[in-house]
Amino acid sequence: MTENALTPADITDVFLDRYEAVIGLEVHCQLQTESKLFARDRNLFGTEPNTNIGPLTLALPGTLPRVNKKAVEYAVKMGLACGCSITRRTTFDRKNYFYPDLPKGYQISQDKFPICVDGGIDISAKGADGVLADRRIRFHHIHLEEDAGKSVHDGSDTETLLDYNRAGTPLIEMVSEPDLRSADETGAFVTEIRRLVRYLGISDGNMEEGSLRADVNVSVRKKGAEKLGTKVEVKNMNSIRNMMKAIHFETRRQISLLENGEPIYQETRMFDVESGETYGMRVKETMNDYRYFPDPDLSPVVISDAWLAEIKAGMPALPHELREKFVTHYGIPAYDAAVLTDTREMAQYFEEVCAKSTSYKAISNWLMGPVKSFLNENEGDITKFPITASRLAELIELSESDVVSHSTAVQKIFPVMLTEAGSSPREIAISNNWIQNSNTNELETLVDEVIGFMPDKVAAYRKGKKGLMGLFVGEVMKRSNGTADPKLVNQLLAQKLQ
C-alpha cells in the first residue's frame, strides 16, 4: 500500500456514488424440535456441556442416522411461507471437511436437491440511495442440514474445549440471491426472516444464543456494471446491528482497494465488534473442496400430496396477511398494523381485545402507547402482560364512552389494573370517585362560578385571547375534583363566554 493510499475511513459519499454493493446471505436457523435431526438426543439450549449427546452424535462405529420428520415439516412450513417450490423427493448429501467440532468428519446437508427452491421475502427498507422502498428479495433455495458442535476457548490461549451438545441440531439454511444493495436492506431482510420463523413457531430466532445467524457475502462493482465483483464472506454474524456495521465497513474496504488499484481476494473474514472492522480468517473454500456426495445411509424423503396438504392446513396467518387484515377489516393505519404484527403474540392480543370492543383505533393507540411503554419498562412481552384482553377492552370502552376521561383511564385506572388483577375498571373508577360528571346542571353551576371568579380573564378572552380557554377548563376541572366531562365543560364555556 502506497503512502497516499485510501483507507476505508476515507471512502466518502463521493466514492460511494460510483459503486454499488451486491449482498447475498446464507441464514442459518436452528429448528425447535425436541430431538436432533438424525438422532434421538435432546435438542435443548443451555444445558451442561456434552450432556445431550449419544453414540450417533459422537459418530461411534455402527450408528445409522434417521431423519426427524418434524424438522422436515418445519422446513416445508418456511418454504411455504416464502412462496418456495417444495421438492417432493429430496435427498441428503455429505459435506466433507475436517474440523474439531464436527465428530463425523463430514456434515449431513443437502446439495443437489434442497427441500425448498426459489421464493422470496418482501421488505420495506432504505436502499443505497437512502430512499425507503418496497422490494422482494429472492431465495435461491432453503435446505436442511445438521449443525456442528461448538469450540469453547474459555479465555485460554493454549487450549480449546469442545461441546458437542449442538452437534446434530436441525438447521435450515436460507440462501438468498445477491439482491440486497445496502446494510439497511440486509437488516430488514433478516428482521423479516426472524419474524417469520417466530410466527411459524419453528424457531425462537434468538441471534444472541445462535438460534439464528448469518454469513454475509459482500462484493462491490462500478454502478452500471453487470459483472459481479469478487465476493468476500463475513462469517457468523449473530446480531442485526453488527451485521449492518460489518457491511458498512466491508463495502468501504473493498472500494478503497479498488480505488488503490489493489486486488480483492475471495476469502472468509470475521467481524471485530470492538473496532467495527472485518479481518481475514482464511481463503474461501470452493464447492469442490467439500467433495459432496449422496449420503448412503439415508433414503430419499418423499413429501406426498396428503402430507403437504396437512402441513399447509397447519400454517398460521403470516405477518403480511395480518397487516392487510388489520388495515382492511379493522380500519387502522398501515403503520399501526406493522407495529401490531411485529410479533404473533401482540397480533393475537390485539384481535382478542377487538373481539370485545369495536373501538379499533383506540385499541391500537392503547397497545402502541401505555401497554407498549409498560412492556418496555419491565422488559416483558405481551404474554406476560397482567391485564387480560377483556379487562383492557372494558377500560377502553369506559374512556371512549366518556364514562371516565382519557387521562383518568391512562394515568389512574390503568396503573391500578396492573397491580389488581381482580377488580374491573368500572369498579376501580366507582370506588375512587373517578366516574366522569356529565350532569349539565351541575357543570353549568361550576362554569358560572369560574366565569364570575375571573372577570378580567373573561374580558381578555372576549377581546381575542382565545388561549385562555384552557385556563377556564382547568379551573372547572379543579373545582370538580377532576370528575367533570372536559368535552361538556368546553361546550358550556364556549356558549357562556360568547
Secondary structure, DSSP 8 states (H G I E B T S, - for coil): --TT---GGG--HHHHTTEEEEEEEEEEEE---SB-SSS-SB--TTS-TT-S--TTTTT-TT------HHHHHHHHHHHHHTT-EE-SEE--EEEE---TT-TTSEEEE-SSS-SEES-EEEEEEE-TTS-EEEEEEEEEEEEEEE---EEE-TT-SS--EEE-TTTT-EEEEEEE-S-B-SHHHHHHHHHHHHHHHHHHTS----TTTTSEEEEEEEEEEETT--S----EEEEEE--HHHHHHHHHHHHHHHHHHHHTT-----EEEEEETTTTEEEEEEE---GGGG--EE-TT---EE--HHHHHHHHHT----HHHHHHHHHHTS---HHHHHHHTSSHHHHHHHHHHHTT-S-HHHHHHHIIIIIHHHHHHTT--GGG-SS-HHHHHHHHHHHHTTSS-HHHIIIIIHHHHHH-SSS-HHHHHHHTT-S-B--HHHHHHHHHHHHHH-HHHHHHHHTT-GGGHHHHHHHHHHHTTT-B-HHHHHHHHHHHH-
